[in-house]
Amino acid sequence: VPWSMVPDVVDYTELVLGERRDGIFYSAFIVFTKCGVATSLFLSTFILGLVGYESSAHGASVSTDEEQPVSVRLALRIMVSPLPICLLLCACIPMSFYGITRQKHGEILDELDKQRKLKAKQKEAETQRTMSETDGEDIFLDMESRNGVCVDGAEADRGTSRKRVTFNIDVSGAEI
């Protein structure tokens, strides 16, 4: 379930802040997941040590036929079933406050679509304004060629070859 919630939160955050922050959310989610796994491994090992688990590791003399104490078996049973169930139920409490339903997510996506279309129109208007300001001026572009790729009809040698190409653009009366 949490993996399906992350994209919804990313979309909501984009709506509120105006920019996408996918990387931050996914990396934070992964870090917290790893911290949870590390904590659970530490606690389970610590609890098993407290209840008398005997390991044959590190030179201890425990035969494979010898059984673990009853307290170890009880601790394992508790850590495998009732404890995870209780923790899952505790996690359901904050999850009940998660306010992004399917309907709300649809509304978020619609609003984001409107915002993206508006930004695209604004960018197009800016491009047209810039093009009209440069009417009759020379525009210089630096073009690169790497690893033998052709640039301007010439094949590049090793490394990087840079060529300067001059374009004279007349946009008077042109539609973009």
C-alpha positions, 0 to 999 in steps of 0.5 A: 500500500505505501508504494501506491501512496507515494505517487499520489503524494508527489502529485499533491505536492506538485499541485501545492508547491508548483514543482515535482519532487519525486526523488525526495519522496522516494529516497525518504521512503527507501531510507525509512524502510531501511531504518525500519528493517534494521531496527526490527533485526536489531530488536529481534536479535536482542530479544532472542538474546534476552530470552536465552537463545543459544547459537553455535556461532562463534565457537559455542558448543551447542549440538544441533540435536539440542533444543532451544529453551521454551522461552526462545520458542515462545518469543519466536511465536510472539515475534512472528504473529501477534507482534506484527499484527499489533504493529500493523493495527497501530499503523492503520491509525495514522493511515486513516487520516490519509486524505487522498482518495481516488476522487481527490487524486482525480481532481489533483490530476485535472488541476495539474493538467490545467496548470501544465497547459497554462505553463506551456502556453506561457512558454510558447508566448515567451518564445514568440516574444523572444523570437520577435525581439531577435528579428534581424539579429545574429544568433550564435549556437555552439555545436559539439561533436563527440566521438566521430559524430558529424557536425556541420558536415565535418567529422570530428576526431577524437575527443570534442570538436566545437564549431561555431555556426551563425544563423540569421533568422528573420521572423517577421510575418512567420507563424510559430 
